């Protein structure tokens, strides 16, 4: 069977990133932070989270560097880009977070007075190591992942998939505390399941939008330090404003800033879409082309005991064939947009598709001598579900493909 090496590289990158970072997130957010908080040591709780997250943010870079070194035998390109771009990013984030904070002073918010030593330590850690951590994330999400996804699915969908992977990578940060509450008997496992799903959806949406900003910067400049700087400076201006300004976190301004950021992200995503010459339905929908009869003789489709499979043309898995299994045996392959006839014996059978470790649910059918049964098939990642690719490639891998009878 023909393999797609880039797909394997992407999945290996995701695996390494998660295996490195998730244990740190669970340890920090599920154990250290709650333990210090229960002991009344809020400073230690906050510092443990900051240091732990700073280290965990290096996971995507570690995954990318390992793959560049051992799989691709190449080094990442390092371009500083133009100095003025760093200034533009700095001014944009100051306008987004710090300026509204200063306006908040005029509406009743107050500065921390005096500023606790622990706050200065946190600011110093962020200032010294934050850029390195920002580069750590974006080396993976932008410099490694986007160039490998873009040739397969196009730039807009690459931004969607990368954003979804980025979002689910953050999942333990919010779920770990809930797990601790379940263990303590404060919540049920069913509540944990519901919270986990809701948190995953929120993280995917938020990171698709935030990642669209950084993705746009990457496509324009291909500069690892610049996208790392944008990530770092956004986090620094946001966190320092929240730490120094009493009451800002609960203010209207603090609620409006993420909305403004996401609107800006949507504008940039739309710009990438238009640059690619795509309509919105082409980004989120499947191709409208009908399956062709490529490689199939007319007689093969029209006579004999057979099943006829029509694979819908979609961007997902476009370059890979699906293996057709009849009663568990490999009998044929079918490519994107193709129609193919497969001879079978009369009687009851089970047909299923597979691609690497992904499968469809089995479909049962019965066929009489000389008759044919028609099936349609495709990927479950059509339309908006493309953002759920990490879930369909892992938890729902046996539903990643679909096949159904055409009555």
C-alpha positions, 0 to 999 in steps of 0.5 A: 500500500502507498504510504504518505510519509508526511502524514506519519511525520506529522503524527510522530511530531504530535506524539512527541510533543504531547508525550513531553509536555502533558506529564509536565502539565498534569504534574504542575496543574493537577498536583503542585499548584493545588498542593501549594494552594491547599497549604496557603502558599499562593506564591509557590503555587503561581511560581510552580505553574509559571516554571512548569509551563515555561518548560512544557512549552519547549515540547513542540520544539523538541519534537520538531528538532528530533524529526529534523535531525533523525527523519529529515536530515536537515536543519531548520532555516533561521531567519530574523526577518526585519527589525521593524516587524518586531516593533510592530508586534510590540506596539500591537500587543501594547495596544491590545493589553497595556493601553486598555489597562491604563484606561482601566486606571481611569475607571476605578482600577488600581495598581498593586501597591506595594508590588509583592516580591513574588510578582517581580520574580514571575515577571523576571522569569517571563522576561528572561525565558518567555521568548525562548518558550515562545520560540519553543512552541512556534518552532513546532506549530509554525516552522515544522507543522505548517510547511508539512500540512500546507502541501497536503491540504492547503494553507487555510486548512493547515492553519485549522489543523495546526490550531486544533493540535495546538489547542488539544496540546493545552488540554491538561492545563484546564482538565488536570485541576478538575481531575483532582477535584474528582479524586477529592470527591467534589465532582463526578467522573461524568462531570469530568467527561463533560468538562473535558469535552467542553474544554477541548472544544473551547481550546480548539476554537481559541487556538485555531484563531490565535494560531491563525495570527501566528500562522499568517506571520509565518507564511509572510516571513518564515521567521522562527524568532519573529513568530516566537516573539509575537507569542512571547510578547502577547503573553507578557503584555497580557500577564503583566497587565493582569498582575499589576492592575488590581481589578483589571481581570474582572473588568469589561476591558479584559473581557473585550480584549480576547474578542478583539484579538479573535476578530483580528485573527478571523480577518487574517485567516480570511486574507490567507483564504483569499490569497489561496483563491478559495471560497469558504465552502472550499475551506470547510466543505468537500469537493463537489466533483462526482467520482470518476470511473478511472481505471474501471471498464464499463463491463466491470461496473455493469455485470457480474456479482460485485460491489461498486464503490464511489469515493467522494473527492475531498481534501482530507486524505486526497493523496492516499488510497483507501484499502477495501476489505471484504470479510477481512481480506484486502481486495482492492484500493480506491483513490480520491474521486474514483469509482471501482468495482470489486467482484464478490461471491453471492451471499452475505459479506462485510465491507470495510475501509482502512488507511494506515491505522484508521478504519471505517465501521464495517458495513454488512450487505447481501448480494445475489448472483449477477447483481451489484451493490453500490457503496459511497465512501470518504473521510469523516474529516469533511467540512468543519470536522477537519479541526477534529483531526487529532481526535479522529486519528486517535480516539475515533480512529475506527470512525475516521473513514466511512462507507454506506450503501447507496439504495 
